[in-house]
């Protein structure tokens, strides 16, 4: 999970809410309106193509809209269904699956993660909201099994309780085996790229970071935070150079 920067509310959504201001419209109603596609596309664009929770790449056939505060908490006075700040783009249930996996019925029965795992949980201060995260990396990873863990130093620096970070990992099931396996593959791939003794490791880390992150204008590679952790100071220098802000 990484910080998400939200663009202004799409005009199509604004107009929809204005048009039906006297009615209590739900998210299911919005799905019948052309504003729906604009909402989906803008969310994915804001997140630079990554699931807000597990950081898998989003594509047309594997993304959905997540309501951080569940829609069943909506009232006419506080309609979370249509609250732009309550919407995120996430991978489709059961979450964290590659495109080819979506065709495999057995894999679809695997343990859920992300929004499917979170389900109807009503967020409290323990569950981190990607919109409110610092740009600082809060997570670290195991190079042995791809497990995601709280970064104690980063948590202390940012003032975010370590137990809240762990609670978020557990609530979203970010250590489901398929995610660990895929993160481990990314870690192994990068470590192989760093195995070049002819180049200073600091320069090499920054060079590899530039290959993965580019100039920051396109979509981020899947498992952005994992890559950032593996490349350490080199990644931080490159992200600073391209004015990374989330």
CORJO-V694675 format. One record per residue. N is the residue number from 1. RES is the residue in one letter. PHI is phi in whole degrees, 0 to 359 (none if undefined). NEAR is the number of other ideal C-beta (glycine too) atoms within 8 Angstrom. Layout:
{{N,RES,PHI,NEAR} {N,RES,PHI,NEAR}}
This chain:
{{1,X,none,14} {2,X,224,11} {3,X,296,10} {4,X,247,12} {5,X,262,7} {6,X,266,7} {7,X,281,6} {8,X,301,3} {9,X,303,6} {10,X,302,11} {11,X,301,6} {12,X,298,10} {13,X,288,14} {14,X,303,9} {15,X,295,9} {16,X,298,13} {17,X,293,10} {18,X,293,7} {19,X,297,6} {20,X,249,9} {21,X,299,6} {22,X,272,3} {23,X,243,5} {24,X,265,5} {25,X,270,11} {26,X,258,9} {27,X,298,10} {28,X,297,6} {29,X,289,9} {30,X,298,15} {31,X,297,7} {32,X,268,6} {33,X,250,8} {34,X,295,6} {35,X,295,12} {36,X,300,10} {37,X,295,7} {38,X,295,11} {39,X,298,15} {40,X,300,11} {41,X,293,8} {42,X,292,10} {43,X,299,12} {44,X,297,11} {45,X,293,9} {46,X,302,11} {47,X,271,13} {48,X,51,8} {49,X,79,9} {50,X,241,14} {51,X,301,16} {52,X,295,11} {53,X,255,17} {54,X,265,14} {55,X,70,12} {56,X,287,16} {57,X,290,9} {58,X,263,13} {59,X,227,7} {60,X,306,4} {61,X,261,7} {62,X,221,11} {63,X,226,13} {64,X,212,9} {65,X,262,11} {66,X,259,13} {67,X,257,12} {68,X,303,9} {69,X,269,9} {70,X,305,9} {71,X,299,9} {72,X,289,5} {73,X,265,9} {74,X,290,9} {75,X,228,6} {76,X,296,4} {77,X,283,4} {78,X,230,7} {79,X,269,11} {80,X,291,12} {81,X,304,11} {82,X,247,11} {83,X,280,11} {84,X,303,10} {85,X,285,6} {86,X,260,8} {87,X,253,12} {88,X,223,13} {89,X,264,15} {90,X,226,16} {91,X,286,15} {92,X,291,10} {93,X,301,8} {94,X,279,12} {95,X,96,19} {96,X,66,13} {97,X,248,15} {98,X,283,7} {99,X,306,8} {100,X,296,6} {101,X,294,10} {102,X,295,11} {103,X,268,4} {104,X,259,8} {105,X,303,5} {106,X,293,6} {107,X,294,9} {108,X,293,10} {109,X,271,6} {110,X,296,11} {111,X,303,8} {112,X,282,11} {113,X,215,15} {114,X,55,18} {115,X,296,12} {116,X,295,10} {117,X,289,13} {118,X,298,11} {119,X,55,6} {120,X,268,5} {121,X,301,8} {122,X,270,7} {123,X,302,7} {124,X,237,5} {125,X,293,4} {126,X,283,8} {127,X,270,12} {128,X,289,11} {129,X,260,8} {130,X,305,12} {131,X,287,10} {132,X,249,5} {133,X,281,13} {134,X,284,7} {135,X,288,7} {136,X,298,7} {137,X,286,10} {138,X,261,14} {139,X,239,14} {140,X,231,9} {141,X,223,13} {142,X,270,7} {143,X,279,7} {144,X,266,5} {145,X,223,6} {146,X,79,14} {147,X,291,9} {148,X,265,13} {149,X,220,10} {150,X,293,11} {151,X,267,11} {152,X,303,7} {153,X,294,6} {154,X,295,12} {155,X,297,13} {156,X,296,8} {157,X,297,7} {158,X,272,9} {159,X,78,4} {160,X,261,10} {161,X,303,6} {162,X,303,10} {163,X,295,7} {164,X,288,12} {165,X,294,15} {166,X,294,10} {167,X,299,10} {168,X,295,13} {169,X,303,13} {170,X,289,7} {171,X,294,11} {172,X,267,13} {173,X,52,12} {174,X,282,13} {175,X,250,8} {176,X,299,13} {177,X,304,7} {178,X,295,11} {179,X,288,15} {180,X,299,13} {181,X,298,9} {182,X,288,14} {183,X,294,13} {184,X,298,12} {185,X,297,9} {186,X,293,13} {187,X,299,13} {188,X,298,8} {189,X,298,8} {190,X,289,13} {191,X,297,10} {192,X,294,7} {193,X,294,9} {194,X,276,10} {195,X,273,6} {196,X,225,7} {197,X,286,4} {198,X,278,3} {199,X,240,8} {200,X,305,5} {201,X,300,7} {202,X,294,8} {203,X,292,9} {204,X,292,13} {205,X,301,14} {206,X,292,13} {207,X,297,10} {208,X,294,13} {209,X,300,16} {210,X,295,9} {211,X,293,7} {212,X,280,10} {213,X,264,15} {214,X,59,9} {215,X,264,5} {216,X,84,9} {217,X,267,4} {218,X,264,7} {219,X,291,7} {220,X,282,9} {221,X,289,9} {222,X,301,10} {223,X,60,11} {224,X,312,12} {225,X,292,11} {226,X,296,14} {227,X,299,15} {228,X,300,12} {229,X,293,12} {230,X,299,13} {231,X,273,14} {232,X,48,8} {233,X,299,7} {234,X,297,15} {235,X,294,16} {236,X,295,9} {237,X,295,10} {238,X,294,13} {239,X,296,12} {240,X,293,8} {241,X,295,6} {242,X,260,10} {243,X,58,6} {244,X,299,9} {245,X,223,6} {246,X,144,8}}
